Amino acid sequence: PIIAYTPETSFMFGATGIGYYNREPKNRSSVQDTIQLSGIYTLKNQFMGMFRTDFYPVNEKILTTLFFAANKSPEVFFGIGDNNKKKENYLKEDIKFKAFMGLAINKGVYLGPVLDFWKMDVKKKEQQGMLENWNIEGSKGIEKLGLGIRLLADRRDGTFYPLSGSLTEIKVLRYGMEASFINFFIDHRHYFNVFKEHVLAFQFIYNINAGVVPFQMMAPLGGEEMLRGYYKGSHLDKCMIAGQVEYRFPVYWRFEATAFFAAGNVAMKPLSFNPERTAFAGGAGLRLMLDKKEKIPVRFDVAVNREGKFSYYLSIMQAF
């Protein structure tokens, strides 16, 4: 059973299960087959179900990833851009399916085809709102199939709580035939073991879309993972660049603490980011390790953004 909280969901109640198999238990850097299943209800009347598995058959020569999620939830649309003054509510009902099969081209490096399917219905739009009247792409719902290629290089010394190493994901996908668009995505994370279990972690994300892009599939800033302190999607556009740094250190028994800072920006084109409109936020958090060996945490974070607004997060797993 889990209880969690984010500004986007309010309190969440449900159950989640995480199973893992370490092929070399004595080797911290060995890969782990994992499976995760969750079902959640929130005080904002959101229903969310998710299944994910990562499996390394044939002596780690292949990586297969499957992801499925179904959601029914009220959402907030702030408009497109980095200076949104309006916001409105709508109801989304969606299903997502993702699949990846990568062949090992080096130790921990996998390259292969990726598939991404997303179907969303947009309901209960405000009669005088942007989605109803502004002819915004995706406002009537979407059904998009994306195909492309993905490179994943996982050099971390642990899956749930890496002390050192790096994780890099690069992917390019084309969605749709008519009204199509291309997505280019980079996510790089690096972890430095300062001493003992003190870790300095960095993450950099670059997300670029070109073509006719539905608002649901644009690049959002904010949320419990990247740029805590901002509501997810409050900054939204075709292109996004963001980074964050976090310092993690043990406190007592199974408790650990963190301090973090993040900054990011969105724009219509890759070279049109306005530095003066950069969003930034910082904060601190506390972790309770549910599994002391694998260090699977419950985390509580407090963040304050550029405008001085505080946000609170209670969740499972690290932000990155």
C-alpha positions as CSV (number, residue, x, y, z in Angstrom):
1,P,0.0,0.0,0.0
2,I,1.1,3.5,-0.7
3,I,0.2,7.1,0.2
4,A,1.7,9.9,-1.9
5,Y,1.2,13.5,-2.6
6,T,2.1,15.9,-5.5
7,P,0.5,19.3,-6.5
8,E,-0.8,17.7,-9.7
9,T,-2.6,14.8,-7.9
10,S,-3.2,15.9,-4.2
11,F,-3.1,12.8,-2.0
12,M,-2.8,9.4,-3.7
13,F,-3.9,6.1,-2.3
14,G,-3.3,2.7,-3.8
15,A,-0.9,-0.1,-4.0
16,T,2.4,-0.7,-5.9
17,G,4.6,-3.7,-6.2
18,I,8.2,-3.7,-7.3
19,G,10.0,-7.0,-8.0
20,Y,13.6,-7.4,-9.0
21,Y,16.1,-10.1,-9.7
22,N,19.8,-9.5,-9.5
23,R,21.7,-11.8,-11.8
24,E,24.9,-11.3,-9.8
25,P,23.9,-10.6,-6.2
26,K,27.5,-9.9,-5.0
27,N,28.1,-7.5,-7.9
28,R,26.4,-4.1,-7.2
29,S,26.9,-3.0,-10.8
30,S,25.2,-6.0,-12.4
31,V,21.9,-5.5,-14.2
32,Q,18.5,-6.2,-12.5
33,D,15.4,-7.6,-14.1
34,T,12.6,-5.5,-12.7
35,I,8.8,-5.6,-12.8
36,Q,6.5,-2.9,-11.4
37,L,2.7,-2.8,-11.1
38,S,0.6,-0.1,-9.5
39,G,-3.0,1.1,-9.1
40,I,-3.7,4.5,-7.7
41,Y,-6.7,6.7,-6.8
42,T,-6.2,10.4,-5.9
43,L,-8.3,13.0,-4.1
44,K,-8.7,14.8,-7.4
45,N,-10.7,11.8,-8.7
46,Q,-7.8,10.5,-10.8
47,F,-7.5,6.8,-11.5
48,M,-4.1,5.5,-12.7
49,G,-2.9,2.0,-13.5
50,M,0.6,1.1,-14.6
51,F,2.7,-1.9,-15.6
52,R,6.4,-2.0,-16.5
53,T,9.0,-4.6,-16.9
54,D,12.7,-4.5,-17.9
55,F,14.2,-7.9,-18.7
56,Y,17.7,-8.9,-19.8
57,P,17.6,-12.3,-21.5
58,V,20.4,-14.2,-23.3
59,N,23.1,-13.3,-20.8
60,E,22.3,-9.6,-21.0
61,K,22.7,-9.6,-24.8
62,I,19.2,-8.2,-25.1
63,L,17.1,-5.7,-23.2
64,T,13.3,-5.8,-23.5
65,T,11.2,-3.1,-22.0
66,L,7.4,-3.1,-21.9
67,F,5.2,-0.3,-20.5
68,F,1.4,0.0,-20.3
69,A,-0.6,2.7,-18.5
70,A,-4.3,3.7,-18.3
71,N,-5.5,6.9,-16.7
72,K,-8.7,8.8,-16.2
73,S,-8.1,12.1,-14.5
74,P,-8.9,15.8,-14.4
75,E,-6.0,17.9,-15.7
76,V,-5.0,21.5,-16.0
77,F,-4.0,23.2,-19.3
78,F,-2.0,26.4,-18.9
79,G,-1.6,27.2,-22.5
80,I,1.5,27.0,-24.7
81,G,4.7,28.9,-23.9
82,D,6.7,30.1,-21.0
83,N,4.6,33.0,-19.8
84,N,1.2,31.6,-19.3
85,K,-1.3,33.6,-17.2
86,K,-4.4,31.5,-17.9
87,K,-5.3,28.0,-16.9
88,E,-8.3,25.8,-17.4
89,N,-9.5,22.3,-16.5
90,Y,-10.4,19.3,-18.7
91,L,-10.8,15.6,-18.3
92,K,-8.5,13.1,-20.0
93,E,-9.0,9.4,-20.5
94,D,-5.9,7.8,-22.0
95,I,-3.9,4.6,-22.6
96,K,-0.2,4.4,-23.3
97,F,1.9,1.5,-24.6
98,K,5.6,1.5,-25.1
99,A,8.0,-1.2,-26.2
100,F,11.8,-1.4,-26.7
101,M,14.1,-4.2,-27.8
102,G,17.8,-3.3,-27.7
103,L,20.8,-5.4,-28.7
104,A,23.9,-5.0,-26.6
105,I,26.6,-3.2,-28.6
106,N,28.8,-2.9,-25.5
107,K,28.6,-3.6,-21.8
108,G,25.5,-1.8,-20.6
109,V,24.8,-0.2,-24.0
110,Y,21.7,-1.2,-26.0
111,L,20.5,0.0,-29.4
112,G,17.3,-1.0,-31.1
113,P,13.8,-0.1,-32.3
114,V,11.2,1.6,-30.0
115,L,7.5,1.8,-30.3
116,D,5.2,4.4,-28.6
117,F,1.4,4.4,-28.8
118,W,-0.8,7.0,-27.1
119,K,-4.6,7.4,-27.3
120,M,-6.2,10.2,-25.4
121,D,-9.8,11.5,-25.3
122,V,-10.2,15.1,-24.1
123,K,-13.5,15.7,-22.4
124,K,-15.3,18.3,-20.2
125,K,-13.5,21.3,-21.7
126,E,-14.4,24.7,-20.5
127,Q,-16.9,26.4,-22.9
128,Q,-15.0,29.7,-23.0
129,G,-11.6,28.0,-22.7
130,M,-8.6,27.8,-25.0
131,L,-9.0,24.1,-25.8
132,E,-12.6,24.6,-26.9
133,N,-12.1,27.8,-29.0
134,W,-8.5,28.3,-30.0
135,N,-8.2,25.3,-32.4
136,I,-5.2,23.9,-30.5
137,E,-3.7,20.7,-32.0
138,G,-4.9,17.8,-29.8
139,S,-7.8,19.5,-28.3
140,K,-10.2,17.0,-29.8
141,G,-8.1,14.1,-28.6
142,I,-5.2,12.1,-30.1
143,E,-4.3,8.7,-31.4
144,K,-0.6,8.6,-32.2
145,L,1.8,5.8,-33.1
146,G,5.5,6.5,-33.0
147,L,8.3,4.4,-34.4
148,G,12.0,5.1,-34.1
149,I,15.3,4.1,-32.6
150,R,16.6,4.3,-29.1
151,L,20.1,4.2,-27.6
152,L,20.4,3.4,-23.9
153,A,23.8,3.4,-22.1
154,D,23.5,2.3,-18.5
155,R,26.8,2.5,-16.6
156,R,25.3,3.0,-13.1
157,D,26.5,0.8,-10.2
158,G,22.9,0.3,-9.0
159,T,19.3,0.6,-10.4
160,F,17.4,2.2,-7.5
161,Y,20.2,4.2,-5.8
162,P,23.3,4.6,-7.9
163,L,26.4,5.8,-6.1
164,S,28.4,6.3,-9.2
165,G,28.2,5.9,-13.0
166,S,25.9,7.4,-15.7
167,L,22.7,6.7,-17.6
168,T,22.2,8.1,-21.1
169,E,19.1,7.8,-23.2
170,I,18.9,9.1,-26.8
171,K,15.9,8.4,-29.0
172,V,14.4,9.7,-32.3
173,L,10.7,8.9,-33.2
174,R,8.4,9.8,-35.9
175,Y,4.7,10.0,-35.0
176,G,1.8,9.7,-37.4
177,M,1.4,9.9,-41.2
178,E,-0.7,13.0,-41.8
179,A,-0.1,15.8,-39.3
180,S,3.1,14.0,-38.3
181,F,6.0,15.2,-36.2
182,I,9.4,14.1,-35.1
183,N,10.7,13.9,-31.5
184,F,14.4,14.0,-30.6
185,F,15.1,13.3,-26.9
186,I,18.2,13.2,-24.8
187,D,18.4,12.4,-21.1
188,H,21.8,12.2,-19.4
189,R,22.3,11.4,-15.7
190,H,25.7,11.3,-13.9
191,Y,26.4,10.2,-10.3
192,F,29.6,10.9,-8.4
193,N,30.4,9.1,-5.2
194,V,31.9,11.9,-3.1
195,F,32.7,9.7,-0.2
196,K,31.1,6.7,1.5
197,E,27.4,7.0,0.6
198,H,27.4,10.7,-0.2
199,V,26.4,11.2,-3.8
200,L,26.3,14.2,-6.1
201,A,23.8,13.6,-9.0
202,F,23.3,15.6,-12.2
203,Q,20.6,15.3,-14.9
204,F,20.3,17.1,-18.2
205,I,17.3,16.8,-20.6
206,Y,16.9,18.1,-24.1
207,N,13.5,17.5,-25.8
208,I,12.9,18.8,-29.3
209,N,9.7,18.3,-31.4
210,A,9.3,19.4,-35.1
211,G,6.1,19.3,-37.1
212,V,2.4,19.3,-36.1
213,V,2.6,18.5,-32.4
214,P,-0.4,17.9,-30.2
215,F,-0.3,19.9,-26.9
216,Q,-0.3,16.6,-24.9
217,M,2.9,15.5,-26.6
218,M,4.8,18.8,-26.3
219,A,7.7,19.1,-23.8
220,P,6.5,20.0,-20.3
221,L,8.5,21.5,-17.4
222,G,7.6,20.8,-13.8
223,G,6.4,17.9,-11.7
224,E,7.9,15.5,-9.2
225,E,10.8,14.5,-11.4
226,M,12.2,17.5,-13.3
227,L,11.9,21.0,-11.8
228,R,10.1,20.3,-8.6
229,G,8.4,23.5,-7.5
230,Y,6.5,24.0,-10.7
231,Y,3.2,22.4,-11.7
232,K,3.8,20.0,-14.5
233,G,2.9,21.6,-17.8
234,S,2.8,25.1,-16.5
235,H,5.7,25.7,-19.0
236,L,4.9,23.9,-22.3
237,D,6.1,24.1,-25.8
238,K,7.7,22.2,-28.7
239,C,11.2,22.4,-27.3
240,M,12.5,22.1,-23.7
241,I,15.9,22.2,-22.1
242,A,16.4,21.5,-18.4
243,G,18.9,20.4,-15.8
244,Q,19.1,19.6,-12.1
245,V,21.6,18.8,-9.4
246,E,21.0,16.9,-6.2
247,Y,23.3,16.1,-3.2
248,R,22.3,12.9,-1.3
249,F,23.7,11.9,2.0
250,P,22.9,9.5,4.9
251,V,21.5,10.9,8.2
252,Y,20.6,8.1,10.6
253,W,19.5,4.4,10.4
254,R,17.4,4.2,7.2
255,F,17.0,7.9,6.8
256,E,18.8,10.0,4.2
257,A,18.6,13.6,3.1
258,T,18.9,15.6,-0.1
259,A,19.3,19.2,-1.3
260,F,18.5,20.0,-4.9
261,F,18.3,22.8,-7.5
262,A,16.9,22.8,-11.0
263,A,16.4,25.1,-14.0
264,G,14.7,24.9,-17.3
265,N,13.2,26.6,-20.3
266,V,10.7,26.0,-23.1
267,A,10.5,27.5,-26.6
268,M,8.8,27.1,-30.0
269,K,12.1,26.4,-31.8
270,P,15.4,24.8,-30.7
271,L,17.4,28.1,-30.8
272,S,14.8,30.5,-29.5
273,F,15.1,29.9,-25.7
274,N,14.9,33.2,-23.8
275,P,17.3,33.1,-20.8
276,E,15.3,35.8,-19.0
277,R,12.3,33.4,-18.9
278,T,14.3,30.5,-17.3
279,A,12.3,28.8,-14.6
280,F,14.3,27.6,-11.6
281,A,13.6,26.1,-8.2
282,G,15.4,24.5,-5.3
283,G,14.7,22.6,-2.1
284,A,15.5,19.8,0.2
285,G,14.1,16.4,1.1
286,L,14.2,13.3,3.3
287,R,14.4,9.7,2.3
288,L,13.3,6.5,4.2
289,M,14.8,3.4,2.7
290,L,12.2,0.6,2.5
291,D,14.7,-1.9,1.3
292,K,18.0,-1.2,3.0
293,K,20.1,-3.4,0.6
294,E,18.7,-2.1,-2.7
295,K,17.9,1.3,-1.2
296,I,14.4,1.7,-2.5
297,P,13.2,5.0,-0.8
298,V,10.0,6.8,0.2
299,R,10.8,10.4,-0.4
300,F,9.5,13.7,0.9
301,D,10.6,16.9,-0.9
302,V,9.9,20.6,-0.3
303,A,10.7,22.9,-3.2
304,V,10.4,26.7,-3.7
305,N,10.3,28.2,-7.2
306,R,11.5,31.5,-8.8
307,E,8.2,33.2,-7.9
308,G,8.5,32.1,-4.2
309,K,5.8,29.5,-4.3
310,F,6.3,26.3,-2.2
311,S,5.4,22.8,-3.4
312,Y,5.4,19.5,-1.5
313,Y,6.0,16.0,-2.8
314,L,5.6,12.6,-1.2
315,S,6.5,9.7,-3.4
316,I,8.4,6.4,-3.9
317,M,11.8,6.2,-5.7
318,Q,14.3,8.9,-6.4
319,A,13.5,11.8,-8.7
320,F,16.2,10.6,-11.0
